[in-house]
Amino acid sequence: MIIEDFVSFDGNGLYCKYGDFYIDPKQPVSNAIISHAHADHAISGNNTVYLTEATKAFMLLRYGKNSAKVFNVIAYNAPFTVGKVKITLIPAGHMLGSAQILMEYEGIRYLYTGDYKLQPDATCEPIEWVTTDVLITESTFADPAILHPDPTEEIKKINEIKTNILLGAYGLGKSQRLINLINTYAPQKKLLIHHRIMSINAIYEKMGHAPGKCQIYSRKLMKNQDEFVYIVPPFTFDSYLRATGVTRLFASGWKNLQVNSRDTLFISDHVDWNDILQTIKITQPKQIWTLHGNGLHLKKHFGDNIFVKILN
């Protein structure tokens, strides 16, 4: 029987009282299972954390000795137990080291997706599928009106831009994916990378997912109109608001982050509406619990066919 309060939110985040652990907590806790290394899911200061090897490496890069007191590095598809709950980390396809968290308790399977994507990405492990009784899915773009275009066709659009490009992107995950896509589908472009992204690239390379050819940014190089693409994190991108002689682009699935009405770059590392429906079809849940977004569209779509609960 499905336990309706198997996980629930409290002041520290998403909590499972049956295993006495949090999933991607918002405040430091005693026991945390971390789905991936983005800062809104992986904070510093937890006592004991369970996570993949890549997630540990990224947290150490960002937080250093404050990352956590005890690291338990878990391989994909290697079950372990916390409290009375059997847990398995399964590739989520969101970024390098990202994991879905399968929790099994009293014969019922609860699958927390974390952030995930179905689109191919050479810079991370592809998503893997399991069936579940309860699908606990992110719903960032759970809206029938939001359908992400083919990332290959999106990146090819920069071939038509003959000026230098200032390309804003999140430094961890998105930037490495863009480096790979540009090297593959716009190989004549010369890639310059912000210095903070280079240290992340080094971890990707060490773990066998080298993003591709690029070099650290030089102002002298960018003075030449030579089809350079300079990838920068959001804080740097915003500081170049009045940059001249470049085309400004921001790679995101969000329409409001597109800074150029003529040249857009809709590349997302999250599932869109059709991807979520495909996930539900494959995982075959009896119930769907939503978080990290709006679950109302899914609730309306499934009606009485599948019970949909909105956790946040």
Backbone as numpy.savetxt, mean C-alpha at the origin, in Angstrom:
# Nx Ny Nz CAx CAy CAz Cx Cy Cz
-19.26 -20.62 14.18 -20.11 -19.42 14.18 -19.23 -18.17 14.18
-19.56 -17.22 13.31 -18.81 -15.97 13.23 -19.03 -15.14 14.49
-17.94 -14.68 15.08 -18.00 -13.83 16.27 -18.04 -12.38 15.81
-19.13 -11.71 16.10 -19.35 -10.37 15.54 -18.37 -9.33 16.09
-17.81 -9.58 17.26 -16.84 -8.62 17.80 -15.42 -9.20 17.79
-15.14 -10.07 16.81 -13.81 -10.69 16.77 -12.72 -9.64 16.72
-12.94 -8.59 15.93 -12.07 -7.42 15.97 -12.96 -6.19 16.10
-12.46 -5.19 16.80 -13.22 -3.95 16.97 -12.24 -2.82 17.29
-12.66 -1.61 17.03 -11.82 -0.45 17.27 -11.95 0.05 18.71
-10.80 0.40 19.30 -10.80 1.15 20.55 -9.83 2.32 20.38
-9.42 2.93 21.46 -8.57 4.12 21.36 -7.21 3.88 20.76
-6.75 2.64 20.74 -5.44 2.32 20.18 -5.49 1.81 18.75
-6.69 1.47 18.28 -6.81 0.94 16.92 -7.65 -0.31 16.86
-7.38 -1.16 15.88 -8.17 -2.37 15.65 -7.65 -3.49 16.55
-8.51 -3.99 17.43 -8.09 -4.91 18.49 -8.80 -6.25 18.36
-8.04 -7.32 18.59 -8.60 -8.67 18.67 -8.41 -9.16 20.10
-9.49 -9.19 20.87 -9.38 -9.59 22.27 -9.15 -11.08 22.42
-9.46 -11.85 21.40 -9.29 -13.30 21.49 -7.82 -13.72 21.33
-7.01 -12.83 20.82 -5.57 -13.07 20.75 -4.77 -12.04 21.50
-5.48 -11.02 22.02 -4.86 -9.90 22.74 -3.77 -9.23 21.88
-4.16 -8.82 20.68 -3.22 -8.10 19.81 -3.98 -7.06 19.01
-3.23 -6.09 18.52 -3.77 -5.07 17.64 -3.25 -5.30 16.22
-4.04 -4.86 15.27 -3.62 -4.89 13.86 -3.39 -3.45 13.41
-2.17 -3.15 12.98 -1.81 -1.80 12.53 -2.30 -0.73 13.52
-1.89 -0.84 14.79 -2.40 0.09 15.79 -2.03 1.55 15.51
-2.85 2.44 16.05 -2.63 3.89 15.90 -1.80 4.47 17.05
-1.74 3.74 18.16 -0.94 4.13 19.32 -0.08 2.92 19.72
1.07 3.15 20.37 1.91 2.02 20.77 1.18 1.06 21.70
1.35 -0.25 21.45 0.66 -1.29 22.21 1.65 -2.41 22.55
1.19 -3.39 23.33 2.05 -4.50 23.73 2.30 -5.46 22.58
1.24 -5.85 21.86 1.36 -6.80 20.76 0.71 -6.24 19.51
1.47 -6.17 18.42 0.96 -5.59 17.18 1.35 -6.47 15.99
0.39 -6.66 15.11 0.67 -7.31 13.83 0.61 -6.21 12.78
1.69 -6.04 12.05 1.82 -4.93 11.11 1.67 -5.46 9.69
0.71 -4.90 8.95 0.45 -5.40 7.59 1.47 -4.91 6.58
1.92 -3.66 6.73 2.93 -3.12 5.81 3.51 -1.84 6.41
4.53 -1.30 5.75 5.37 -0.28 6.38 4.94 1.16 6.17
3.85 1.44 5.51 3.41 2.83 5.39 3.07 3.38 6.77
3.36 4.66 6.96 3.30 5.26 8.28 1.92 5.24 8.91
0.86 5.18 8.11 -0.48 5.12 8.68 -0.85 3.71 9.12
0.04 2.75 8.92 -0.19 1.38 9.38 0.92 0.89 10.31
2.10 1.46 10.21 3.25 1.02 10.98 3.82 2.18 11.77
3.46 2.26 13.04 3.98 3.34 13.90 5.15 2.79 14.73
5.88 3.69 15.35 6.98 3.29 16.24 6.47 3.09 17.66
7.31 2.45 18.48 7.05 2.40 19.91 6.30 1.20 20.42
5.86 0.27 19.54 5.20 -0.94 20.02 6.20 -1.81 20.77
5.68 -2.64 21.67 6.57 -3.55 22.39 6.96 -4.73 21.50
6.02 -5.60 21.15 6.28 -6.77 20.32 5.51 -6.63 19.01
6.20 -6.81 17.89 5.54 -6.72 16.59 5.79 -8.00 15.80
4.80 -8.35 14.99 4.88 -9.48 14.06 4.74 -8.89 12.66
5.67 -9.20 11.77 5.71 -8.53 10.47 6.64 -9.28 9.53
6.63 -8.88 8.26 7.52 -9.50 7.28 8.91 -8.88 7.37
9.86 -9.53 6.73 11.24 -9.05 6.76 11.37 -7.66 6.14
10.70 -7.44 5.00 10.79 -6.14 4.34 10.17 -5.05 5.20
9.05 -5.33 5.83 8.41 -4.34 6.69 9.32 -3.95 7.84
10.00 -4.92 8.42 10.97 -4.62 9.47 12.07 -3.69 8.95
12.61 -3.98 7.77 13.69 -3.16 7.21 13.24 -1.72 6.99
12.04 -1.53 6.48 11.54 -0.17 6.24 11.28 0.56 7.56
10.77 -0.15 8.56 10.53 0.49 9.85 11.85 0.91 10.51
12.86 0.07 10.41 14.16 0.41 10.98 14.76 1.62 10.27
14.56 1.69 8.96 15.04 2.85 8.21 14.35 4.13 8.68
13.06 4.05 8.92 12.29 5.24 9.29 12.43 5.59 10.77
12.34 4.59 11.64 12.25 4.86 13.08 13.50 4.50 13.88
14.41 3.74 13.29 15.61 3.35 14.01 15.32 2.52 15.24
16.02 2.80 16.33 15.88 1.99 17.55 14.51 2.13 18.20
13.73 3.11 17.81 12.39 3.30 18.37 11.33 2.48 17.65
11.73 1.71 16.64 10.76 0.97 15.84 9.89 0.05 16.69
10.52 -0.78 17.52 9.83 -1.72 18.41 10.86 -2.33 19.33
10.41 -2.91 20.44 11.33 -3.57 21.36 11.67 -4.98 20.87
10.66 -5.71 20.40 10.86 -7.10 19.96 10.27 -7.27 18.57
11.10 -7.72 17.63 10.64 -8.02 16.27 10.48 -9.53 16.11
9.32 -9.94 15.64 9.11 -11.33 15.22 8.89 -11.31 13.71
9.96 -11.66 12.97 9.87 -11.66 11.51 9.22 -12.97 11.06
8.13 -12.84 10.30 7.34 -14.00 9.89 7.38 -14.12 8.37
7.65 -15.30 7.88 7.61 -15.55 6.44 6.17 -15.65 5.97
5.95 -15.36 4.71 4.62 -15.56 4.13 4.22 -17.04 4.24
2.93 -17.25 4.49 2.34 -18.60 4.50 2.97 -19.52 5.54
3.47 -18.93 6.63 4.04 -19.70 7.73 3.20 -19.42 8.99
2.22 -20.27 9.31 1.31 -19.99 10.43 2.05 -19.85 11.77
1.53 -18.96 12.61 2.02 -18.79 13.97 0.83 -18.45 14.85
1.02 -18.45 16.14 -0.09 -18.25 17.05 0.19 -17.07 17.98
-0.81 -16.23 18.15 -0.76 -15.16 19.16 -2.01 -15.33 20.02
-1.82 -15.52 21.32 -2.95 -15.85 22.17 -3.57 -17.16 21.73
-4.84 -17.14 21.42 -5.54 -18.34 20.97 -5.86 -18.29 19.47
-5.24 -17.35 18.76 -5.56 -17.14 17.35 -4.40 -17.61 16.47
-4.71 -18.44 15.50 -3.72 -18.87 14.50 -3.68 -17.82 13.40
-2.49 -17.39 13.04 -2.32 -16.28 12.10 -1.40 -16.70 10.97
-1.72 -16.26 9.76 -0.87 -16.48 8.60 -0.78 -15.19 7.81
0.44 -14.79 7.44 0.65 -13.60 6.60 0.68 -14.04 5.14
-0.09 -13.35 4.32 -0.27 -13.71 2.91 0.00 -12.48 2.06
0.79 -12.61 0.97 1.11 -11.42 0.15 -0.14 -10.63 -0.26
-0.02 -9.29 -0.12 -1.15 -8.40 -0.42 -0.98 -7.64 -1.72
0.24 -7.62 -2.29 0.44 -6.94 -3.56 0.44 -5.43 -3.50
0.39 -4.85 -2.30 0.31 -3.39 -2.16 1.68 -2.74 -2.35
2.70 -3.30 -1.71 4.08 -2.83 -1.81 4.96 -3.96 -1.29
6.26 -3.80 -1.39 7.18 -4.84 -0.93 6.95 -5.13 0.56
6.74 -6.42 0.87 6.54 -6.83 2.25 5.12 -6.72 2.77
4.20 -6.19 1.97 2.83 -6.02 2.46 2.14 -7.38 2.61
1.29 -7.47 3.63 0.67 -8.76 3.95 -0.80 -8.61 4.31
-1.59 -9.54 3.82 -2.91 -9.77 4.37 -2.71 -10.60 5.64
-3.64 -10.46 6.58 -3.52 -11.18 7.85 -4.71 -12.12 8.00
-4.45 -13.42 7.83 -5.49 -14.43 7.99 -5.50 -14.89 9.45
-6.65 -14.75 10.10 -6.80 -15.14 11.50 -7.82 -16.26 11.60
-7.45 -17.34 12.27 -8.32 -18.50 12.43 -8.58 -18.75 13.91
-9.87 -18.84 14.25 -10.26 -19.01 15.65 -11.57 -19.78 15.71
-11.54 -20.87 16.45 -12.72 -21.73 16.63 -13.35 -22.11 15.30
-12.50 -22.45 14.33 -12.97 -22.96 13.05 -13.44 -21.91 12.06
-13.32 -20.62 12.40 -13.75 -19.54 11.52 -12.52 -18.76 11.05
-12.54 -18.39 9.78 -11.42 -17.65 9.17 -11.81 -16.19 8.95
-10.97 -15.29 9.44 -11.15 -13.85 9.29 -9.94 -13.32 8.53
-10.16 -12.71 7.37 -9.05 -12.23 6.54 -9.05 -10.71 6.51
-8.02 -10.13 7.12 -7.80 -8.68 7.08 -6.89 -8.40 5.88
-7.37 -7.63 4.93 -6.60 -7.41 3.70 -5.47 -6.42 3.89
-5.59 -5.49 4.85 -4.70 -4.34 4.83 -4.91 -3.60 3.52
-3.95 -2.78 3.13 -4.00 -2.18 1.80 -3.54 -3.23 0.79
-4.22 -3.32 -0.33 -3.87 -4.35 -1.31 -4.22 -3.90 -2.72
-3.58 -4.54 -3.69 -3.93 -4.26 -5.09 -3.81 -5.54 -5.90
-4.55 -5.55 -7.01 -4.56 -6.70 -7.90 -3.69 -6.47 -9.12
-3.41 -5.21 -9.45 -2.62 -4.90 -10.65 -1.21 -5.47 -10.53
-0.63 -5.90 -11.63 0.75 -6.40 -11.60 1.72 -5.30 -11.16
2.76 -5.72 -10.44 3.77 -4.78 -9.95 5.07 -5.56 -9.76
6.04 -5.27 -10.61 7.31 -6.01 -10.56 8.13 -5.71 -9.33
7.76 -4.67 -8.56 8.57 -4.29 -7.41 8.06 -4.87 -6.09
7.08 -5.75 -6.14 6.64 -6.39 -4.90 6.04 -7.77 -5.19
5.79 -8.49 -4.13 5.19 -9.82 -4.26 3.74 -9.66 -4.74
3.30 -10.48 -5.71 1.91 -10.39 -6.17 0.95 -10.90 -5.10
-0.26 -10.40 -5.14 -1.27 -10.84 -4.19 -1.53 -12.34 -4.34
-1.77 -12.99 -3.21 -2.18 -14.39 -3.21 -3.57 -14.50 -2.60
-4.28 -15.56 -2.97 -5.68 -15.68 -2.60 -5.92 -16.83 -1.63
-6.80 -16.60 -0.67 -7.32 -17.67 0.18 -8.82 -17.42 0.34
-9.55 -18.45 0.66 -10.97 -18.28 0.97 -11.11 -17.92 2.44
-12.22 -17.32 2.79 -12.42 -16.86 4.16 -13.89 -16.81 4.50
-14.19 -16.85 5.78 -15.58 -16.69 6.23 -15.94 -15.21 6.35
-14.97 -14.41 6.82 -15.17 -12.97 6.96 -14.03 -12.25 6.22
-14.40 -11.39 5.29 -13.42 -10.57 4.58 -13.43 -9.18 5.22
-12.30 -8.81 5.82 -12.17 -7.49 6.44 -11.35 -6.65 5.45
-12.03 -5.93 4.60 -11.38 -5.28 3.46 -11.27 -3.77 3.62
-10.14 -3.24 3.18 -10.05 -1.78 3.03 -11.08 -1.35 1.99
-11.58 -0.14 2.12 -12.59 0.36 1.18 -12.25 1.77 0.73
-10.95 2.03 0.55 -10.48 3.36 0.14 -11.19 3.85 -1.11
-11.30 2.97 -2.11 -11.94 3.34 -3.38 -13.16 2.46 -3.66
-13.89 2.10 -2.62 -15.05 1.22 -2.77 -16.26 2.00 -3.24
-16.17 2.46 -4.48 -17.21 3.30 -5.08 -17.33 2.91 -6.55
-18.53 2.57 -7.02 -18.69 2.17 -8.43 -18.20 3.23 -9.42
-18.13 4.47 -8.98 -17.69 5.55 -9.87 -16.18 5.60 -10.02
-15.46 4.86 -9.18 -13.99 4.90 -9.22 -13.45 3.62 -9.82
-12.93 3.73 -11.04 -12.31 2.61 -11.74 -10.94 3.06 -12.22
-9.91 2.41 -11.77 -8.56 2.83 -12.10 -8.16 2.35 -13.49
-7.51 3.22 -14.27 -7.05 2.82 -15.61 -5.85 1.89 -15.54
-5.51 1.33 -16.67 -4.35 0.46 -16.79 -3.09 1.29 -16.50
-2.28 0.91 -15.51 -1.10 1.71 -15.18 -0.09 1.78 -16.31
-0.02 0.75 -17.11 0.90 0.76 -18.26 0.53 1.87 -19.24
-0.76 1.97 -19.56 -1.21 3.01 -20.48 -1.06 4.40 -19.85
-1.25 4.49 -18.54 -1.07 5.77 -17.87 0.38 6.24 -17.97
1.31 5.36 -17.68 2.72 5.77 -17.68 3.20 6.09 -19.09
2.63 5.44 -20.08 3.02 5.72 -21.47 2.69 7.16 -21.87
1.74 7.79 -21.17 1.36 9.16 -21.51 2.51 10.13 -21.34
3.47 9.82 -20.46 4.57 10.76 -20.26 5.52 10.79 -21.46
5.39 9.80 -22.35 6.19 9.83 -23.59 5.86 11.05 -24.44
4.64 11.57 -24.29 4.21 12.72 -25.09 4.61 14.04 -24.46
5.14 14.01 -23.25 5.56 15.23 -22.57 7.05 15.44 -22.83
7.39 16.49 -23.55 8.78 16.70 -23.98 9.57 17.61 -23.04
8.90 18.20 -22.06 9.62 19.01 -21.07 10.11 18.09 -19.94
10.96 18.65 -19.08 11.26 17.93 -17.84 10.00 17.78 -17.02
9.93 16.70 -16.24 8.74 16.41 -15.43 9.12 16.37 -13.96
8.37 17.09 -13.15 8.47 16.98 -11.71 7.33 16.07 -11.27
7.68 14.87 -10.81 6.68 13.83 -10.54 6.60 13.57 -9.04
5.48 13.95 -8.44 5.26 13.70 -7.02 4.73 12.30 -6.80
5.26 11.64 -5.77 4.82 10.29 -5.45 5.26 9.94 -4.04
4.51 9.09 -3.38 4.93 8.63 -2.06 6.25 7.89 -2.19
7.16 8.17 -1.27 8.52 7.66 -1.40 8.65 6.17 -1.25
7.77 5.55 -0.48 7.85 4.12 -0.19 6.76 3.38 -0.95
7.15 2.57 -1.90 6.20 1.75 -2.64 5.83 2.34 -3.99
5.21 3.50 -3.98 4.78 4.13 -5.23 5.98 4.56 -6.07
6.97 5.18 -5.46 8.12 5.66 -6.22 8.86 4.51 -6.91
9.04 3.41 -6.20 9.74 2.26 -6.79 8.95 1.66 -7.94
7.65 1.63 -7.80 6.80 1.15 -8.89 6.92 2.05 -10.10
6.93 3.37 -9.88 7.05 4.32 -10.99 8.40 4.20 -11.69
9.46 4.02 -10.92 10.78 3.85 -11.53 10.77 2.66 -12.47
10.18 1.56 -12.01 10.12 0.36 -12.84 9.26 0.58 -14.08
8.11 1.22 -13.92 7.21 1.44 -15.05 7.85 2.38 -16.09
8.50 3.44 -15.61 9.12 4.39 -16.54 10.28 3.75 -17.29
11.10 2.98 -16.58 12.20 2.28 -17.25 11.69 1.32 -18.31
10.53 0.74 -18.07 9.98 -0.27 -18.98 9.22 0.35 -20.15
8.42 1.38 -19.89 7.49 1.89 -20.91 7.82 3.30 -21.40
8.80 3.95 -20.79 9.27 5.25 -21.28 10.78 5.29 -21.13
11.48 4.35 -21.74 12.91 4.16 -21.47 13.80 5.33 -21.88
13.30 6.22 -22.74 14.12 7.35 -23.14 14.20 8.42 -22.05
13.31 8.34 -21.09 13.32 9.31 -19.99 14.49 9.03 -19.06
15.09 10.08 -18.56 16.20 9.95 -17.61 15.65 10.22 -16.21
15.78 9.25 -15.32 15.16 9.33 -14.00 16.10 9.90 -12.95
15.63 10.95 -12.28 16.31 11.53 -11.14 15.46 11.28 -9.90
16.13 10.96 -8.79 15.42 10.55 -7.59 15.84 11.39 -6.40
14.88 11.81 -5.60 15.17 12.52 -4.36 16.01 11.62 -3.44
16.91 12.22 -2.69 17.86 11.43 -1.88 17.16 10.55 -0.86
15.99 10.96 -0.36 15.28 10.14 0.62 14.71 8.86 -0.01
14.48 8.90 -1.29 13.96 7.72 -1.98 15.07 6.72 -2.26
16.29 7.22 -2.45 17.40 6.34 -2.77 17.67 5.33 -1.66
17.54 5.72 -0.40 17.78 4.78 0.70 16.73 3.68 0.74
15.52 4.01 0.31 14.47 3.00 0.22 14.77 2.05 -0.93
15.22 2.61 -2.06 15.59 1.78 -3.21 16.63 0.73 -2.83
17.55 1.10 -1.94 18.62 0.18 -1.54 18.04 -1.07 -0.86
16.97 -0.89 -0.09 16.33 -2.04 0.56 15.64 -2.90 -0.50
14.98 -2.27 -1.45 14.36 -3.02 -2.55 15.40 -3.87 -3.28
16.53 -3.26 -3.57 17.59 -3.98 -4.28 18.12 -5.15 -3.46
18.32 -4.93 -2.18 18.83 -5.98 -1.30 17.87 -7.16 -1.25
16.59 -6.90 -1.38 15.60 -7.96 -1.26 15.15 -8.51 -2.62
15.92 -8.19 -3.66 15.67 -8.80 -4.96 14.60 -8.16 -5.79
14.22 -6.92 -5.46 13.19 -6.21 -6.23 13.72 -4.84 -6.66
14.87 -4.82 -7.31 15.47 -3.57 -7.75 14.50 -2.80 -8.65
14.22 -1.54 -8.34 13.25 -0.77 -9.13 13.69 -0.53 -10.57
14.99 -0.28 -10.78 15.48 0.01 -12.13 16.43 1.18 -12.15
16.84 1.55 -13.33 17.88 2.57 -13.51 17.39 3.96 -13.10
18.21 4.64 -12.29 17.92 6.01 -11.86 19.17 6.57 -11.22
19.17 7.88 -11.01 20.30 8.51 -10.33 19.80 9.59 -9.40
20.62 9.96 -8.43 20.20 10.96 -7.46 20.11 12.32 -8.14
19.18 13.12 -7.67 18.88 14.43 -8.25 20.09 15.36 -8.23
20.24 16.10 -9.30 21.23 17.17 -9.40 20.56 18.38 -10.04
20.65 19.53 -9.38 20.05 20.75 -9.93 20.67 21.10 -11.28
21.94 20.82 -11.41 22.63 21.12 -12.67 22.02 20.32 -13.83
21.70 19.06 -13.57 21.09 18.24 -14.62 19.72 18.77 -15.02
18.92 19.15 -14.02 17.55 19.58 -14.30 17.50 20.90 -15.07
18.61 21.63 -15.10 18.63 22.87 -15.89 18.59 22.58 -17.38
18.94 21.35 -17.74 18.91 20.97 -19.16 17.53 20.44 -19.52
17.00 20.88 -20.63 15.73 20.35 -21.12 16.02 19.04 -21.86
16.09 17.97 -21.12 16.54 16.71 -21.71 15.63 15.55 -21.30
14.34 15.84 -21.13 13.36 14.81 -20.78 13.71 14.08 -19.49
14.12 14.85 -18.49 14.33 14.27 -17.17 12.99 14.11 -16.46
12.88 13.07 -15.65 11.76 12.90 -14.73 12.35 12.88 -13.33
11.97 13.86 -12.54 12.49 13.97 -11.18 11.38 13.53 -10.23
11.56 12.37 -9.57 10.56 11.83 -8.64 10.86 12.34 -7.24
9.86 12.97 -6.64 10.05 13.56 -5.31 8.88 13.17 -4.40
9.13 13.07 -3.08 8.03 12.80 -2.14 7.13 14.02 -2.01
5.93 13.84 -1.44 4.94 14.92 -1.41 5.42 16.22 -0.79
6.19 16.16 0.32 6.60 17.42 0.97 7.51 18.24 0.07
8.34 17.57 -0.72 9.21 18.29 -1.65 8.42 18.78 -2.85
7.50 17.96 -3.31 6.66 18.35 -4.45 5.91 19.64 -4.13
5.35 19.73 -2.94 4.61 20.93 -2.55 5.50 22.15 -2.47
6.77 21.96 -2.13 7.69 23.09 -2.01 8.08 23.65 -3.38
7.84 22.86 -4.45 8.12 23.31 -5.81 6.86 23.82 -6.51
5.98 24.42 -5.75 4.70 24.87 -6.29 4.85 25.83 -7.46
5.88 26.67 -7.41 6.07 27.68 -8.46 7.20 27.31 -9.42
7.53 26.05 -9.47 8.60 25.62 -10.38 8.25 25.93 -11.82
9.23 26.45 -12.56 9.01 26.79 -13.97 9.84 25.86 -14.86
9.43 25.75 -16.10 10.17 24.94 -17.06 9.98 23.45 -16.89
9.02 23.05 -16.07 8.73 21.63 -15.87 7.22 21.41 -15.95
6.84 20.16 -16.23 5.45 19.75 -16.13 5.27 19.05 -14.80
4.34 19.55 -13.99 4.11 18.97 -12.66 3.03 17.90 -12.74
3.34 16.71 -12.22 2.40 15.59 -12.16 2.45 14.99 -10.77
1.33 14.43 -10.33 1.33 13.68 -9.08 0.65 12.35 -9.34
1.35 11.26 -9.06 0.83 9.92 -9.35 -0.04 9.45 -8.19
-1.34 9.32 -8.45 -2.26 8.92 -7.38 -3.57 8.43 -7.99
-4.30 7.66 -7.20 -5.64 7.26 -7.60 -6.69 8.30 -7.26
-6.28 9.32 -6.50 -7.22 10.36 -6.08 -7.30 11.47 -7.12
-8.51 11.81 -7.51 -8.71 12.87 -8.49 -8.25 14.23 -7.95
-8.46 14.47 -6.66 -8.12 15.78 -6.10 -6.61 15.99 -5.99
-5.80 14.94 -6.15 -4.36 15.09 -6.10 -3.74 15.29 -7.49
-4.57 15.26 -8.50 -4.07 15.54 -9.85 -3.90 17.05 -9.98
-2.67 17.50 -10.18 -2.37 18.93 -10.13 -2.37 19.57 -11.52
-2.56 18.76 -12.53 -2.47 19.26 -13.90 -3.68 18.72 -14.67
-4.62 19.57 -15.01 -5.85 19.12 -15.65 -5.60 18.53 -17.04
-4.50 18.92 -17.66 -4.19 18.41 -19.02 -3.45 17.08 -18.96
-2.51 16.97 -18.03 -1.68 15.77 -17.93 -1.91 15.11 -16.57
-2.77 14.10 -16.53 -3.06 13.39 -15.28 -2.30 12.08 -15.25
-2.12 11.54 -14.05 -1.42 10.26 -13.90 -2.12 9.47 -12.79
-3.17 8.76 -13.19 -3.96 7.98 -12.24 -3.33 6.60 -12.06
-2.42 6.50 -11.11 -1.79 5.22 -10.78 -1.96 5.01 -9.29
-2.71 3.98 -8.93 -3.04 3.72 -7.54 -2.49 2.38 -7.10
-2.14 2.28 -5.81 -1.70 1.02 -5.23 -2.79 0.39 -4.37
-4.03 0.84 -4.58 -5.18 0.29 -3.88 -6.16 -0.32 -4.88
-7.01 -1.20 -4.38 -8.05 -1.78 -5.23 -9.13 -0.75 -5.54
-9.68 -0.84 -6.74 -10.84 -0.01 -7.08 -12.11 -0.86 -6.90
-13.23 -0.33 -7.35 -14.51 -1.00 -7.15 -14.53 -2.41 -7.77
-14.13 -2.52 -9.02 -14.14 -3.83 -9.68 -13.18 -4.81 -9.03
-12.04 -4.30 -8.55 -11.08 -5.18 -7.88 -11.65 -5.73 -6.58
-12.37 -4.91 -5.85 -12.98 -5.38 -4.60 -14.02 -6.45 -4.90
-14.83 -6.23 -5.92 -15.83 -7.24 -6.29 -15.16 -8.55 -6.70
-14.05 -8.45 -7.40 -13.33 -9.66 -7.79 -12.76 -10.36 -6.56
-12.25 -9.59 -5.62 -11.72 -10.16 -4.38 -12.81 -10.91 -3.63
-13.99 -10.33 -3.55 -15.11 -10.98 -2.87 -15.51 -12.27 -3.58
-15.50 -12.24 -4.89 -15.84 -13.44 -5.67 -14.86 -14.58 -5.41
-13.57 -14.24 -5.31 -12.54 -15.26 -5.14 -12.46 -15.76 -3.69
-12.58 -14.85 -2.73 -12.41 -15.25 -1.32 -13.68 -15.86 -0.73
-14.82 -15.63 -1.35 -16.09 -16.28 -1.00 -16.51 -16.08 0.46
-16.50 -14.86 0.96 -16.86 -14.64 2.36 -18.36 -14.78 2.61
-18.69 -15.13 3.83 -20.08 -15.12 4.27 -20.48 -13.73 4.75
-19.47 -12.99 5.24 -19.68 -11.61 5.67 -18.53 -10.75 5.16
-18.83 -9.45 4.97 -17.81 -8.48 4.57 -17.80 -7.37 5.63
-16.62 -7.12 6.19 -16.46 -6.01 7.13 -15.53 -4.99 6.47
-15.93 -3.73 6.47 -15.14 -2.71 5.77 -14.49 -1.75 6.75
-13.35 -1.21 6.34 -12.65 -0.19 7.10 -11.75 0.60 6.16
-11.18 1.70 6.67 -10.30 2.57 5.87 -11.01 3.10 4.63
-12.22 3.56 4.81 -12.95 4.12 3.68 -14.45 4.04 3.92
-15.20 4.06 2.84 -16.66 4.08 2.90 -17.23 2.75 2.42
-17.88 2.01 3.32 -18.46 0.73 2.95 -19.91 0.78 2.53
-20.47 1.98 2.46 -21.91 2.09 2.16 -22.26 1.56 0.77
-21.38 1.79 -0.21 -21.67 1.31 -1.57 -21.70 -0.22 -1.62
-20.80 -0.86 -0.89 -20.81 -2.33 -0.84 -22.06 -2.84 -0.14
-22.46 -2.17 0.91 -23.67 -2.55 1.65 -24.90 -2.48 0.74
-24.97 -1.42 -0.05 -26.08 -1.26 -0.98 -26.01 -2.28 -2.11
-24.81 -2.53 -2.62 -24.62 -3.43 -3.75 -25.05 -4.86 -3.41
-24.69 -5.34 -2.21 -24.97 -6.74 -1.87 -26.31 -6.94 -1.19
-26.87 -5.86 -0.64 -28.20 -5.97 -0.05 -28.30 -7.11 0.95
-29.25 -8.01 0.70 -29.45 -9.15 1.59 -28.63 -10.37 1.19
-27.87 -10.27 0.12 -27.12 -11.44 -0.36 -25.89 -11.75 0.51
-25.17 -10.70 0.91 -24.03 -10.87 1.80 -24.11 -9.76 2.85
-23.97 -10.15 4.11 -24.01 -9.17 5.19 -22.75 -8.30 5.14
-22.93 -6.99 5.14 -21.81 -6.04 5.11 -21.87 -5.19 6.38
-20.76 -5.20 7.12 -20.66 -4.40 8.34 -19.57 -3.35 8.16
-19.85 -2.13 8.54 -18.89 -1.04 8.45 -18.23 -0.88 9.82
-16.92 -1.17 9.89 -16.22 -1.14 11.17 -15.86 0.26 11.61
-15.65 1.18 10.65 -15.24 2.53 11.05 -16.11 3.57 10.38
